[in-house]
């Protein structure tokens, strides 16, 4: 409401909440019409008067209307995926083609390279293998897709990232790696040269096409992509597992101890007063430390490993079940 509207409404209240229309005929017509439109004034044609309405009543009415509209909008939002399900299936069924007569597309424009990578990030379904030589990572680039990366990993997507040794000496890069590890990604360090590349779902690879990384090659040839995947996996096996974040703290050890006792992720979170997501992060780092692909493997390896106090735990009699954390 504008100040003239507030002043006029206050004037009507000062006159007992009811005034003759002719007494306010010299007022700004727009002000009167606006108050009538808001419902704060009612025009009685019988006796040509204006009556003030309780603002609380108007607020409740408008609030109810907005809640109704909001509920309808939420319901429609939930229906959108179903409405587009057929189109989504059709989109997914179409083989991805690159815009070239061969299975290798060369791109020289940096903006187009970034655009292609963003589209591949959006379309990825199961796995991303990323090799980033050098030390510090450009945080202004990696933070752009952080939410998308978190959802991908938390939904079960596999994310393996390979850095060179200088990465752990760079604070922002190490913090970024710790965040990814908490989400369930795996980040390792290889102290030898390797090629920069991104491999999406083992079907598409992005490689630098020049030494200055100013051009890129997008490869979809199955044989070439398979060769690149095998090279990445050889590097991955030689790479060092790094305890990004606070792996050695008491909470981390407690999570490991309770996990070997067979407690589920939910029960561990309840026992330690932590969120399930925090516990999942500790478990992800333990899986990386012990190179365990499943929680069953992790339970066996941890129970056979040395624990604080110098004693070794025996292998578990039954698999360790932690729903939702694998």
C-alpha positions as CSV (number, residue, x, y, z in Angstrom):
1,X,0.0,0.0,0.0
2,X,1.1,3.5,-0.7
3,X,1.3,6.2,1.9
4,X,-1.8,8.1,0.6
5,X,-3.8,4.9,0.7
6,X,-2.7,4.3,4.3
7,X,-3.6,7.9,5.2
8,X,-7.0,7.7,3.7
9,X,-7.8,4.4,5.3
10,X,-6.7,5.9,8.7
11,X,-9.0,8.9,8.0
12,X,-12.0,6.7,7.5
13,X,-11.2,4.8,10.8
14,X,-10.9,8.2,12.5
15,X,-14.5,9.0,11.5
16,X,-15.8,5.8,13.0
17,X,-15.0,3.5,10.1
18,X,-17.9,4.8,7.9
19,X,-18.0,7.9,5.8
20,X,-20.4,9.4,3.2
21,X,-19.1,9.0,-0.3
22,X,-19.8,12.7,-1.1
23,X,-17.6,13.7,1.9
24,X,-14.6,12.1,0.3
25,X,-15.4,12.9,-3.3
26,X,-12.5,15.4,-3.4
27,X,-10.0,12.7,-2.5
28,X,-7.8,11.1,-5.1
29,X,-10.0,8.7,-7.1
30,X,-7.1,6.3,-7.6
31,X,-6.6,6.0,-3.9
32,X,-10.2,5.2,-3.2
33,X,-10.5,2.7,-6.1
34,X,-7.3,0.9,-4.9
35,X,-8.7,0.5,-1.4
36,X,-11.9,-0.8,-2.8
37,X,-9.9,-3.2,-5.0
38,X,-8.0,-4.5,-2.0
39,X,-11.2,-5.0,-0.1
40,X,-10.3,-2.6,2.7
41,X,-13.3,-0.4,1.8
42,X,-16.8,-1.4,0.9
43,X,-19.1,0.9,-1.2
44,X,-22.7,0.7,-0.1
45,X,-24.8,2.0,-3.0
46,X,-28.0,2.2,-0.9
47,X,-26.8,5.0,1.3
48,X,-23.7,6.0,-0.7
49,X,-21.3,5.3,2.1
50,X,-17.8,3.8,2.4
51,X,-17.1,1.3,5.2
52,X,-13.7,0.2,6.5
53,X,-13.1,-3.6,6.6
54,X,-10.9,-5.3,9.2
55,X,-7.5,-5.8,7.6
56,X,-7.2,-9.0,9.6
57,X,-10.1,-10.4,7.6
58,X,-8.5,-9.4,4.3
59,X,-5.2,-10.9,5.3
60,X,-6.8,-14.2,6.2
61,X,-8.7,-14.3,2.9
62,X,-5.7,-13.5,0.8
63,X,-3.6,-16.0,2.8
64,X,-6.1,-18.7,2.1
65,X,-6.2,-17.8,-1.6
66,X,-2.4,-17.9,-1.9
67,X,-2.2,-21.2,0.0
68,X,-4.8,-22.7,-2.4
69,X,-2.8,-21.4,-5.4
70,X,0.5,-22.7,-3.9
71,X,-1.0,-26.1,-3.2
72,X,-2.3,-26.3,-6.8
73,X,1.1,-25.3,-8.1
74,X,2.9,-28.0,-6.0
75,X,0.5,-30.6,-7.3
76,X,1.0,-29.5,-10.9
77,X,4.8,-29.6,-10.3
78,X,4.5,-33.2,-9.1
79,X,2.5,-34.1,-12.2
80,X,5.1,-32.6,-14.7
81,X,7.5,-35.7,-14.7
82,X,4.5,-38.0,-15.4
83,X,3.2,-35.8,-18.1
84,X,6.7,-35.7,-19.8
85,X,7.5,-39.4,-19.1
86,X,6.8,-40.6,-22.6
87,X,8.9,-37.8,-24.1
88,X,11.7,-38.5,-21.6
89,X,11.7,-42.2,-22.6
90,X,11.8,-41.2,-26.3
91,X,14.7,-38.9,-25.6
92,X,16.7,-41.5,-23.7
93,X,16.1,-44.1,-26.4
94,X,17.6,-42.0,-29.2
95,X,21.4,-42.9,-29.7
96,X,23.5,-39.9,-28.9
97,X,25.2,-38.6,-32.1
98,X,28.0,-36.0,-32.3
99,X,27.8,-33.4,-35.0
100,X,30.5,-34.8,-37.2
101,X,31.0,-37.3,-40.0
102,X,33.4,-39.3,-37.6
103,X,33.1,-40.3,-34.0
104,X,35.5,-37.5,-32.9
105,X,34.4,-33.9,-32.7
106,X,36.9,-31.1,-32.3
107,X,35.8,-27.9,-30.6
108,X,38.0,-24.8,-30.5
109,X,35.7,-22.3,-28.8
110,X,36.1,-22.3,-25.0
111,X,32.4,-21.3,-24.4
112,X,31.2,-24.2,-26.6
113,X,33.6,-26.6,-24.7
114,X,32.1,-25.6,-21.4
115,X,28.6,-25.8,-22.8
116,X,29.2,-29.4,-24.1
117,X,30.6,-30.4,-20.7
118,X,27.6,-29.0,-18.9
119,X,25.3,-30.9,-21.2
120,X,27.3,-34.1,-20.6
121,X,27.1,-33.5,-16.8
122,X,23.3,-33.1,-17.0
123,X,22.9,-36.3,-19.1
124,X,25.2,-38.5,-17.1
125,X,23.4,-41.4,-15.5
126,X,25.8,-43.9,-13.8
127,X,29.4,-42.9,-13.7
128,X,32.0,-40.1,-14.2
129,X,35.7,-40.8,-14.3
130,X,37.7,-37.6,-14.1
131,X,41.5,-37.1,-14.4
132,X,42.8,-33.6,-13.5
133,X,46.6,-33.3,-13.7
134,X,48.2,-30.3,-11.9
135,X,47.8,-29.0,-8.4
136,X,45.1,-26.4,-7.5
137,X,41.7,-26.7,-9.2
138,X,39.9,-23.6,-10.4
139,X,37.2,-23.4,-7.7
140,X,35.1,-20.9,-9.7
141,X,34.6,-23.7,-12.3
142,X,34.0,-26.7,-10.1
143,X,31.6,-24.9,-7.8
144,X,29.2,-24.2,-10.7
145,X,27.9,-27.8,-10.7
146,X,28.2,-28.7,-7.0
147,X,24.5,-29.3,-6.4
148,X,24.2,-31.4,-9.5
149,X,27.3,-33.4,-8.5
150,X,25.9,-33.9,-4.9
151,X,22.6,-35.2,-6.3
152,X,24.4,-37.5,-8.7
153,X,26.5,-39.1,-6.0
154,X,23.8,-39.3,-3.4
155,X,21.5,-41.0,-6.0
156,X,24.1,-43.8,-6.4
157,X,26.2,-42.4,-9.2
158,X,29.9,-43.4,-9.3
159,X,32.4,-40.5,-9.2
160,X,36.1,-41.2,-9.3
161,X,38.5,-38.3,-9.5
162,X,42.2,-38.4,-10.0
163,X,44.5,-35.6,-9.0
164,X,48.3,-35.1,-8.9
165,X,50.1,-34.8,-5.6
166,X,50.1,-31.0,-5.6
167,X,46.3,-31.0,-5.0
168,X,46.6,-31.9,-1.4
169,X,48.9,-28.9,-0.7
170,X,46.2,-26.5,-2.1
171,X,43.7,-25.7,0.6
172,X,40.6,-25.0,-1.5
173,X,41.2,-28.2,-3.6
174,X,41.7,-30.3,-0.5
175,X,38.5,-28.9,1.0
176,X,36.6,-29.6,-2.2
177,X,37.9,-33.2,-2.3
178,X,36.9,-33.6,1.4
179,X,33.3,-32.4,0.5
180,X,33.1,-34.8,-2.4
181,X,34.4,-37.6,-0.2
182,X,31.7,-36.8,2.4
183,X,29.0,-37.2,-0.3
184,X,30.4,-40.6,-1.3
185,X,32.8,-39.8,-4.2
186,X,36.3,-41.1,-4.3
187,X,39.3,-38.8,-4.9
188,X,42.8,-40.2,-5.2
189,X,46.3,-38.8,-5.9
190,X,48.8,-40.1,-8.5
191,X,52.3,-38.7,-8.3
192,X,53.1,-39.2,-12.0
193,X,52.1,-37.5,-15.3
194,X,48.7,-38.5,-16.8
195,X,46.3,-37.1,-19.4
196,X,43.4,-34.7,-18.6
197,X,40.1,-36.3,-19.5
198,X,36.5,-36.8,-18.5
199,X,34.7,-40.1,-19.3
200,X,30.9,-40.2,-19.0
201,X,29.1,-43.5,-18.5
202,X,31.9,-45.2,-20.4
203,X,30.3,-44.0,-23.7
204,X,31.7,-40.5,-24.2
205,X,35.2,-39.0,-23.4
206,X,36.4,-35.4,-23.4
207,X,40.1,-34.9,-24.1
208,X,42.3,-31.9,-24.7
209,X,43.1,-31.6,-28.4
210,X,46.1,-29.3,-27.9
211,X,48.8,-28.9,-25.3
212,X,47.4,-25.6,-24.1
213,X,43.9,-27.2,-23.4
214,X,42.3,-24.5,-25.6
215,X,40.6,-27.1,-27.8
216,X,38.8,-30.3,-26.9
217,X,38.0,-33.6,-28.6
218,X,34.7,-35.3,-27.8
219,X,35.1,-39.0,-28.5
220,X,32.2,-41.5,-28.8
221,X,33.9,-44.4,-30.6
222,X,33.3,-47.4,-28.3
223,X,36.8,-48.9,-28.9
224,X,38.6,-45.7,-28.1
225,X,36.5,-44.9,-25.1
226,X,37.1,-48.5,-23.8
227,X,40.8,-48.0,-24.2
228,X,40.7,-44.7,-22.3
229,X,38.7,-46.3,-19.5
230,X,41.3,-49.1,-19.1
231,X,44.0,-46.5,-19.0
232,X,42.2,-44.6,-16.3
233,X,41.6,-47.7,-14.3
234,X,45.3,-48.6,-14.4
235,X,46.2,-45.2,-13.1
236,X,43.4,-45.4,-10.5
237,X,44.8,-48.7,-9.1
238,X,48.3,-47.1,-8.7
239,X,47.0,-43.9,-7.2
240,X,47.2,-43.2,-3.5
241,X,44.1,-43.1,-1.3
242,X,44.1,-39.8,0.7
243,X,42.3,-39.2,4.0
244,X,40.7,-36.0,2.8
245,X,39.1,-34.1,5.8
246,X,39.3,-35.2,9.4
247,X,39.7,-39.0,9.0
248,X,41.6,-39.4,12.3
249,X,39.1,-37.8,14.6
250,X,37.3,-39.6,17.4
251,X,34.0,-39.6,15.6
252,X,35.4,-41.3,12.6
253,X,36.9,-44.0,14.7
254,X,33.5,-44.4,16.5
255,X,31.7,-44.8,13.3
256,X,34.1,-47.5,12.2
257,X,33.8,-49.3,15.5
258,X,30.0,-49.3,15.4
259,X,30.0,-50.4,11.8
260,X,32.1,-53.5,12.6
261,X,29.5,-54.3,15.3
262,X,26.9,-54.6,12.6
263,X,24.9,-51.4,13.3
264,X,23.1,-49.8,10.4
265,X,23.8,-46.3,9.2
266,X,20.6,-45.1,10.8
267,X,21.4,-46.7,14.2
268,X,25.0,-45.3,14.1
269,X,23.6,-41.8,13.5
270,X,21.2,-42.2,16.4
271,X,23.8,-43.6,18.7
272,X,26.3,-40.7,18.0
273,X,23.7,-38.0,17.6
274,X,24.7,-37.3,14.0
275,X,22.8,-36.9,10.8
276,X,22.7,-39.9,8.5
277,X,24.4,-37.8,5.8
278,X,27.3,-37.2,8.2
279,X,27.6,-40.8,9.0
280,X,27.4,-41.7,5.3
281,X,30.4,-39.4,4.7
282,X,32.5,-41.2,7.3
283,X,31.5,-44.5,5.8
284,X,32.5,-43.3,2.3
285,X,35.9,-42.3,3.5
286,X,36.3,-45.7,5.3
287,X,35.4,-47.5,2.1
288,X,38.1,-45.5,0.3
289,X,40.7,-46.2,2.9
290,X,40.1,-49.9,2.8
291,X,39.3,-50.0,-0.9
292,X,36.0,-51.7,-0.2
293,X,33.3,-51.6,-2.9
294,X,30.5,-52.8,-0.6
295,X,29.8,-52.5,3.1
296,X,30.1,-56.2,3.4
297,X,33.7,-56.0,2.1
298,X,34.3,-53.1,4.4
299,X,33.0,-55.0,7.4
300,X,35.4,-57.9,6.7
301,X,38.4,-55.8,6.1
302,X,37.8,-53.5,9.1
303,X,37.3,-56.5,11.5
304,X,40.5,-58.1,10.3
305,X,42.4,-54.8,10.6
306,X,44.4,-53.4,13.5
307,X,42.2,-51.3,15.8
308,X,43.0,-48.8,18.6
309,X,44.4,-50.8,21.5
310,X,46.5,-53.2,19.5
311,X,43.9,-55.9,19.1
312,X,42.4,-57.2,15.8
313,X,38.7,-57.9,15.4
314,X,37.7,-61.2,13.9
315,X,35.9,-61.4,10.6
316,X,32.1,-60.9,10.9
317,X,29.9,-63.9,11.1
318,X,27.2,-62.2,9.0
319,X,27.2,-59.5,6.4
320,X,27.1,-55.9,7.6
321,X,23.8,-54.4,6.4
322,X,23.5,-50.6,6.1
323,X,20.6,-49.8,3.8
324,X,21.0,-46.8,1.7
325,X,24.7,-46.3,2.3
326,X,26.2,-48.5,-0.5
